[in-house]
């Protein structure tokens, strides 16, 4: 079970730009202390500067199966 302070977006079956659109929608709903966990089959390089420009940081991890998990939260938290 995921923590209630996390919004999970499984975008592994989506084609660009849908994952980016889903993240932007989730950022608009994010409450203080919440984070977004994004699951993708490739690393979303175009997303990183967009997050930084909006005051969000990220941590990216590649899973053993090749999928990427990107944890997004307000910068400085």
C-alpha positions as CSV (number, residue, x, y, z in Angstrom):
1,X,0.0,0.0,0.0
2,X,1.4,3.4,-0.9
3,X,1.5,6.3,1.5
4,X,-1.4,8.7,1.3
5,X,1.1,11.5,0.8
6,X,2.1,10.1,-2.6
7,X,0.4,10.4,-5.9
8,X,1.3,7.4,-8.1
9,X,1.3,7.8,-11.9
10,X,2.0,4.6,-13.9
11,X,2.8,5.9,-17.3
12,X,4.6,2.8,-18.6
13,X,2.0,2.2,-21.3
14,X,1.6,5.8,-22.4
15,X,3.2,7.6,-25.3
16,X,4.7,11.1,-25.1
17,X,3.4,13.6,-24.3
18,X,0.8,11.9,-22.1
19,X,3.2,11.1,-19.2
20,X,4.2,14.8,-19.1
21,X,0.6,15.9,-19.2
22,X,-0.3,13.6,-16.3
23,X,2.6,14.9,-14.2
24,X,1.5,18.6,-14.9
25,X,-2.1,17.7,-13.8
26,X,-0.8,16.0,-10.7
27,X,1.5,19.0,-9.8
28,X,-1.6,21.2,-9.8
29,X,-3.2,18.9,-7.2
30,X,-0.1,18.4,-5.0
31,X,-0.6,19.5,-1.4
32,X,2.3,20.5,0.8
33,X,4.3,17.4,1.9
34,X,3.0,15.3,-1.0
35,X,5.1,13.7,-3.7
36,X,4.5,12.1,-7.1
37,X,5.9,8.7,-7.9
38,X,6.1,8.4,-11.7
39,X,6.7,5.0,-13.4
40,X,8.1,5.1,-16.9
41,X,9.9,2.7,-19.4
42,X,12.4,5.4,-20.3
43,X,14.1,8.3,-18.5
44,X,12.1,11.5,-19.0
45,X,14.9,14.0,-19.7
46,X,12.5,16.7,-21.0
47,X,10.6,16.6,-17.7
48,X,13.6,17.6,-15.5
49,X,14.0,21.3,-16.6
50,X,10.2,21.8,-16.5
51,X,10.2,20.5,-12.9
52,X,13.1,22.7,-11.9
53,X,11.5,25.8,-13.4
54,X,8.4,25.2,-11.4
55,X,10.3,24.7,-8.1
56,X,10.3,20.9,-7.9
57,X,13.1,18.4,-7.4
58,X,13.3,14.8,-8.4
59,X,15.1,11.6,-7.7
60,X,15.4,9.0,-10.5
61,X,16.1,5.4,-10.0
62,X,16.3,2.6,-12.7
63,X,14.7,-0.7,-11.6
64,X,16.3,-4.1,-12.4
65,X,13.6,-4.6,-15.2
66,X,14.7,-1.3,-16.9
67,X,11.7,0.8,-15.8
68,X,12.3,4.2,-14.2
69,X,10.9,5.4,-11.0
70,X,10.9,9.2,-10.6
71,X,10.0,10.7,-7.2
72,X,8.9,14.3,-7.6
73,X,8.5,16.7,-4.7
74,X,8.7,20.4,-3.9
75,X,12.3,21.5,-4.0
76,X,13.9,21.7,-0.5
77,X,11.6,19.1,1.1
